[in-house]
Amino acid sequence: MRIAQLANFVGPTSGGMKTAVDALGRGYAAAGIPRLLVVPGPRDQISQTPYGEVAELRAPRVGGGYRLLVEPWRVLDVLERFGPTSLEVSDKSTLLPVTRWARRRDVGSVLLSHERLDSMISLRTGLTRGVAGTVGVLNALLVRQFDAVVVTSRFAQREFMEAAHAVGTPLHRVPLGVDLDTVPTPGRMPRAGGPLRLVHFGRLSREKSPHLAVAAAVELHRRGVPARLDVYGDGPYRDELEGLVGRAPVFFHGHVEDKGRLSRLVAAADISISPCPGETFGLAILEALAVGTPVVTADTGGGRELLDEMCGDWGPATPAGLADAVHRLAARPVTETRRAARRRAMRFPWSAAVAAMLDIHGRVARSTSFPGLEQTA
């Protein structure tokens, strides 16, 4: 096999999608599979890494620090040279024309869906009426262009079930993973008085719903609960979030580039608030669980599926609903809850996601070789 990963909206500080694409790519390389990653960048640049070739193609900024490949035909030159047996496309926009090239060249194609379009549209615009019907039409077009569709949760799967069944495109659910080797294991002692230490980390953009985490902390302050929230991350929503705080003890620390340092900061908290009401997975939830920090999330979205009653709690996607969940979780035995959080995270190693994706790539790689190249196992 030879796998080419294609992604838009991947930048130096972007979150979940970049983490997933990179982790899967490292897994493919470790399995001996040649791997190419194609992403937008400020200029054309091709580099060799220990995990395969990375091609950055010149692309304009589209807001929020992201870039978007608007000339998909330029991707084809890179693909022709690499000669993939399958594509893994983490995009539902300008990269879609590449699937027509794949069909002509007898190259398999996999859509790795990182978001639910209906939830994303609703979160960004506030609209709900008519969204489901429009998204249904778009998804019917999407599934026809790929040989397989991969989603990461049951929440995400529901969006595609009708369209995939009607067209006959295989629909696979593959949960993502968390790095269990490099994050610190839980070792913090239970609280001995003092305020409840809350944390929220991730990109501060509307679709991530960070306002719910901040508003929940403000609600706890209004109730007289001694608690502080530390927010790690940056994004276009930060100024608006700072305006919500008032006198509540909520502190914004910006983006933390060092992942090890961020893990230690999250491990030092009592509870991570990661609402995720419209997200299809919730890598931030797994990353908190991996360092032994229990999590509060919304009762909708893919993040809810990552928790059980031992390591977290959930409530309606409202400030009051999430504040109530924090109350319940904080009342549980600290040591047992933190151990349960780590155990839960251990059910999601990246190795399992890589193995599942390699199996799917093997199924869609219809040609045994690419013209002019020898097949690599």
C-alpha positions as CSV (number, residue, x, y, z in Angstrom):
1,M,0.0,0.0,0.0
2,R,0.9,3.6,-0.5
3,I,-1.3,6.1,1.4
4,A,-1.8,9.8,0.6
5,Q,-3.4,11.9,3.3
6,L,-5.0,15.1,2.1
7,A,-6.3,17.8,4.5
8,N,-7.4,21.4,4.5
9,F,-7.7,23.7,7.6
10,V,-4.5,22.3,9.1
11,G,-2.2,25.0,10.6
12,P,0.6,25.2,13.1
13,T,-1.8,25.7,16.0
14,S,-4.8,23.8,14.7
15,G,-6.1,21.1,17.0
16,G,-8.0,17.9,16.6
17,M,-7.7,17.3,12.9
18,K,-3.9,18.0,12.8
19,T,-3.5,15.7,15.8
20,A,-5.4,12.9,14.1
21,V,-3.8,13.2,10.7
22,D,-0.3,13.2,12.2
23,A,-1.0,10.3,14.6
24,L,-2.4,8.1,11.8
25,G,0.5,9.1,9.5
26,R,3.0,8.1,12.1
27,G,1.2,4.8,12.5
28,Y,1.3,4.1,8.8
29,A,5.0,4.9,8.6
30,A,5.7,2.6,11.6
31,A,3.9,-0.2,9.8
32,G,6.2,0.3,6.8
33,I,3.6,2.0,4.6
34,P,4.9,4.8,2.4
35,R,2.9,7.9,3.3
36,L,2.4,11.3,1.8
37,L,0.7,14.2,3.6
38,V,-0.6,17.1,1.5
39,V,-1.7,20.3,3.4
40,P,-2.0,24.0,2.6
41,G,0.8,26.3,3.5
42,P,2.2,29.8,2.8
43,R,4.4,28.5,-0.1
44,D,5.1,25.4,-2.1
45,Q,7.4,23.2,0.0
46,I,8.2,19.5,0.0
47,S,10.1,17.9,2.9
48,Q,11.1,14.4,3.9
49,T,10.3,13.5,7.5
50,P,10.8,10.3,9.6
51,Y,7.0,9.7,9.0
52,G,7.0,10.2,5.2
53,E,6.8,13.0,2.7
54,V,5.0,16.2,3.5
55,A,3.9,18.5,0.7
56,E,2.8,22.0,1.6
57,L,1.1,23.7,-1.3
58,R,0.6,27.5,-1.5
59,A,-2.8,28.4,-0.3
60,P,-4.6,31.7,0.8
61,R,-5.7,32.4,4.3
62,V,-9.4,32.1,4.8
63,G,-9.8,33.4,8.4
64,G,-9.1,32.0,11.9
65,G,-5.5,31.4,10.9
66,Y,-6.4,28.6,8.5
67,R,-5.5,28.2,4.8
68,L,-7.5,26.5,2.1
69,L,-6.3,24.8,-1.0
70,V,-8.3,26.4,-3.8
71,E,-6.5,24.9,-6.7
72,P,-7.1,21.1,-6.3
73,W,-5.5,20.4,-9.7
74,R,-2.1,21.3,-8.1
75,V,-2.5,18.4,-5.7
76,L,-2.6,16.0,-8.7
77,D,1.0,16.7,-9.7
78,V,2.1,15.7,-6.2
79,L,-0.1,12.6,-6.3
80,E,1.1,11.5,-9.7
81,R,4.7,11.6,-8.6
82,F,3.9,9.7,-5.3
83,G,1.7,7.1,-6.8
84,P,-0.8,6.2,-4.0
85,T,-2.9,3.1,-3.9
86,S,-5.4,5.0,-1.7
87,L,-6.3,8.5,-0.6
88,E,-7.4,9.5,2.9
89,V,-9.3,12.8,2.5
90,S,-9.9,14.9,5.6
91,D,-11.9,17.6,3.8
92,K,-15.4,18.1,2.4
93,S,-14.7,21.2,0.3
94,T,-12.1,22.1,-2.3
95,L,-10.3,18.7,-2.3
96,L,-13.3,16.7,-3.5
97,P,-12.4,17.0,-7.2
98,V,-9.3,14.8,-6.4
99,T,-11.6,11.8,-6.0
100,R,-12.4,11.9,-9.8
101,W,-8.7,11.6,-10.5
102,A,-8.6,8.7,-8.1
103,R,-11.4,6.9,-9.9
104,R,-9.7,7.4,-13.3
105,R,-6.4,6.0,-11.9
106,D,-8.0,3.1,-10.1
107,V,-6.9,4.5,-6.7
108,G,-9.1,3.9,-3.7
109,S,-10.5,6.9,-1.7
110,V,-11.6,7.2,1.9
111,L,-13.4,10.2,3.4
112,L,-12.3,10.7,7.0
113,S,-15.1,12.9,8.4
114,H,-14.0,15.1,11.3
115,E,-17.3,17.1,11.7
116,R,-21.0,16.8,11.3
117,L,-22.1,19.4,8.8
118,D,-25.5,20.0,10.4
119,S,-23.9,20.6,13.8
120,M,-21.1,22.7,12.4
121,I,-23.5,25.0,10.4
122,S,-25.8,25.4,13.4
123,L,-23.0,26.2,15.8
124,R,-21.5,28.8,13.5
125,T,-24.7,30.4,12.3
126,G,-27.2,29.7,15.0
127,L,-29.6,28.4,12.3
128,T,-31.4,25.1,12.7
129,R,-34.4,25.3,10.4
130,G,-33.9,23.6,7.1
131,V,-30.3,22.6,7.9
132,A,-30.9,18.8,8.1
133,G,-32.5,18.7,4.6
134,T,-29.7,20.7,3.0
135,V,-27.0,18.6,4.7
136,G,-28.8,15.4,3.7
137,V,-28.4,16.4,0.0
138,L,-24.8,17.3,0.5
139,N,-24.0,14.0,2.2
140,A,-25.7,12.1,-0.5
141,L,-23.3,13.8,-3.0
142,L,-20.3,13.2,-0.7
143,V,-20.7,9.4,-0.2
144,R,-21.0,8.9,-4.0
145,Q,-17.5,10.3,-4.5
146,F,-15.7,7.9,-2.1
147,D,-15.1,4.2,-1.8
148,A,-15.5,4.3,1.9
149,V,-16.6,6.8,4.6
150,V,-15.0,6.8,8.1
151,V,-16.6,8.4,11.1
152,T,-15.3,8.5,14.7
153,S,-18.5,8.1,16.8
154,R,-22.1,7.0,16.8
155,F,-23.1,10.6,16.9
156,A,-21.2,11.2,13.6
157,Q,-22.4,7.9,12.1
158,R,-26.0,9.0,12.3
159,E,-25.4,11.8,9.8
160,F,-24.3,9.5,7.1
161,M,-26.4,6.3,7.6
162,E,-29.2,7.1,5.3
163,A,-27.0,8.4,2.5
164,A,-24.5,5.6,2.7
165,H,-27.2,2.9,2.8
166,A,-28.9,4.4,-0.3
167,V,-25.7,4.6,-2.3
168,G,-24.1,1.4,-1.0
169,T,-20.9,3.1,0.2
170,P,-19.3,1.3,3.2
171,L,-19.6,3.3,6.4
172,H,-17.0,2.6,9.1
173,R,-16.8,3.8,12.7
174,V,-13.2,4.2,13.9
175,P,-12.7,6.0,17.2
176,L,-9.6,8.1,17.3
177,G,-6.9,7.6,20.0
178,V,-4.7,9.3,22.5
179,D,-1.0,9.1,23.1
180,L,-0.6,7.0,26.2
181,D,3.2,6.8,26.1
182,T,4.2,10.4,26.4
183,V,1.6,12.0,28.7
184,P,2.2,11.8,32.5
185,T,0.2,9.3,34.5
186,P,-2.0,10.7,37.3
187,G,-0.1,11.4,40.4
188,R,-1.7,14.5,41.9
189,M,-2.9,14.3,45.5
190,P,-6.6,14.9,46.3
191,R,-7.6,18.5,47.0
192,A,-7.0,19.6,50.6
193,G,-9.4,22.5,50.6
194,G,-9.0,25.5,48.4
195,P,-10.9,26.3,45.2
196,L,-12.0,23.7,42.7
197,R,-9.5,23.8,39.9
198,L,-11.1,23.7,36.5
199,V,-9.5,23.7,33.1
200,H,-10.5,24.1,29.5
201,F,-8.1,23.7,26.6
202,G,-8.4,23.9,22.9
203,R,-9.0,26.3,20.0
204,L,-11.2,29.2,21.0
205,S,-13.5,29.2,18.0
206,R,-17.2,29.1,17.9
207,E,-17.7,25.5,16.7
208,K,-15.7,24.3,19.7
209,S,-18.2,26.0,22.1
210,P,-15.7,27.3,24.6
211,H,-18.3,29.9,25.7
212,L,-20.1,27.0,27.5
213,A,-17.0,26.2,29.6
214,V,-16.5,29.8,30.5
215,A,-20.2,30.4,31.2
216,A,-20.3,27.3,33.4
217,A,-17.5,28.7,35.5
218,V,-19.3,32.1,35.7
219,E,-22.4,30.2,36.9
220,L,-20.5,28.4,39.6
221,H,-19.1,31.7,40.8
222,R,-22.7,33.2,40.8
223,R,-23.7,30.2,43.0
224,G,-20.9,31.0,45.5
225,V,-18.9,27.9,44.6
226,P,-15.1,28.5,45.2
227,A,-13.7,27.5,41.8
228,R,-11.3,28.9,39.2
229,L,-11.1,28.1,35.5
230,D,-7.8,28.2,33.6
231,V,-8.2,28.4,29.8
232,Y,-5.4,27.3,27.6
233,G,-5.7,28.0,23.9
234,D,-6.3,30.9,21.5
235,G,-8.5,31.7,18.6
236,P,-10.9,34.3,17.0
237,Y,-13.3,33.9,19.9
238,R,-11.0,34.9,22.7
239,D,-12.0,38.6,23.0
240,E,-15.6,37.7,23.2
241,L,-14.9,35.1,25.8
242,E,-13.0,37.5,28.0
243,G,-16.0,39.8,27.9
244,L,-18.2,37.1,29.4
245,V,-16.1,36.7,32.6
246,G,-17.0,39.7,34.7
247,R,-15.7,39.2,38.2
248,A,-15.5,35.4,38.0
249,P,-12.0,33.8,38.5
250,V,-11.5,32.8,34.8
251,F,-7.9,33.2,33.5
252,F,-6.8,33.0,29.8
253,H,-3.3,31.8,29.2
254,G,-3.1,31.6,25.4
255,H,-1.8,28.8,23.2
256,V,0.6,26.3,24.9
257,E,2.8,24.9,22.2
258,D,4.7,22.4,24.4
259,K,2.4,19.4,24.6
260,G,4.2,18.0,27.6
261,R,3.7,21.3,29.5
262,L,0.0,21.4,28.5
263,S,-0.4,17.8,29.7
264,R,1.1,18.8,33.1
265,L,-1.2,21.8,33.4
266,V,-4.3,19.7,32.6
267,A,-3.1,17.0,35.1
268,A,-3.0,19.7,37.8
269,A,-6.7,20.4,37.4
270,D,-9.5,18.7,39.3
271,I,-11.9,18.7,36.4
272,S,-11.7,19.5,32.7
273,I,-14.7,21.2,31.1
274,S,-15.0,20.2,27.5
275,P,-18.6,20.8,26.3
276,C,-18.3,19.5,22.7
277,P,-22.1,19.5,22.0
278,G,-21.6,19.4,18.2
279,E,-18.2,17.7,17.9
280,T,-17.9,14.2,16.4
281,F,-15.3,13.0,18.8
282,G,-13.5,15.1,21.4
283,L,-9.8,14.5,21.5
284,A,-9.4,17.1,24.3
285,I,-11.6,14.8,26.4
286,L,-9.3,11.8,25.9
287,E,-6.2,13.9,26.5
288,A,-7.6,15.0,29.9
289,L,-8.6,11.4,30.8
290,A,-5.1,10.2,29.8
291,V,-3.5,12.4,32.5
292,G,-6.1,11.3,35.1
293,T,-8.3,14.4,35.0
294,P,-12.0,13.6,35.0
295,V,-14.2,15.5,32.4
296,V,-17.5,17.3,32.2
297,T,-19.1,17.4,28.8
298,A,-22.5,18.0,27.2
299,D,-25.0,15.3,26.9
300,T,-25.0,15.5,23.1
301,G,-22.1,15.1,20.7
302,G,-19.4,12.5,20.3
303,G,-17.6,13.5,23.4
304,R,-20.4,12.0,25.6
305,E,-19.5,8.6,24.2
306,L,-16.0,8.8,25.6
307,L,-17.1,9.0,29.2
308,D,-18.7,6.7,31.7
309,E,-20.1,7.3,35.2
310,M,-16.7,6.6,36.8
311,C,-14.6,9.1,35.0
312,G,-16.9,12.0,34.1
313,D,-20.3,13.6,34.1
314,W,-22.5,15.3,31.5
315,G,-25.5,17.6,31.4
316,P,-27.5,19.8,29.0
317,A,-25.4,22.2,26.9
318,T,-26.2,25.1,29.1
319,P,-24.2,27.0,31.8
320,A,-26.5,25.6,34.5
321,G,-26.5,22.1,33.1
322,L,-22.7,21.9,33.0
323,A,-22.3,23.6,36.4
324,D,-24.6,20.9,37.9
325,A,-22.4,18.2,36.3
326,V,-19.3,19.8,37.8
327,H,-21.1,19.8,41.2
328,R,-21.8,16.1,40.9
329,L,-18.4,15.1,39.7
330,A,-16.5,17.1,42.3
331,A,-18.5,15.3,45.1
332,R,-17.1,11.9,44.0
333,P,-13.9,10.3,45.6
334,V,-11.0,12.0,44.0
335,T,-8.5,9.2,43.8
336,E,-10.9,6.6,42.4
337,T,-12.2,9.1,39.8
338,R,-8.7,10.0,38.6
339,R,-7.7,6.3,38.3
340,A,-10.9,5.6,36.4
341,A,-10.1,8.5,34.0
342,R,-6.7,6.9,33.1
343,R,-8.3,3.5,32.7
344,R,-10.9,4.9,30.3
345,A,-8.3,6.6,28.2
346,M,-6.3,3.3,27.9
347,R,-9.2,1.9,25.9
348,F,-8.4,4.3,23.0
349,P,-4.7,3.7,21.9
350,W,-3.7,5.2,18.6
351,S,-2.6,1.7,17.6
352,A,-6.2,0.5,17.4
353,A,-7.2,3.4,15.1
354,V,-4.2,2.9,12.9
355,A,-5.0,-0.8,12.5
356,A,-8.6,-0.2,11.6
357,M,-7.6,2.5,9.1
358,L,-5.0,0.2,7.5
359,D,-7.7,-2.4,7.1
360,I,-10.0,0.0,5.3
361,H,-7.2,1.3,3.1
362,G,-6.4,-2.3,2.1
363,R,-10.0,-2.8,1.1
364,V,-10.3,0.2,-1.1
365,A,-6.8,-0.1,-2.7
366,R,-8.3,-1.7,-5.8
367,S,-5.1,-1.7,-7.9
368,T,-2.2,-3.9,-7.0
369,S,0.3,-1.3,-8.4
370,F,0.4,2.2,-9.6
371,P,1.6,2.8,-13.2
372,G,5.4,3.1,-13.2
373,L,5.8,2.1,-9.5
374,E,6.4,-1.2,-7.8
375,Q,3.9,-2.2,-5.1
376,T,5.1,-1.7,-1.5
377,A,3.5,-4.0,1.1
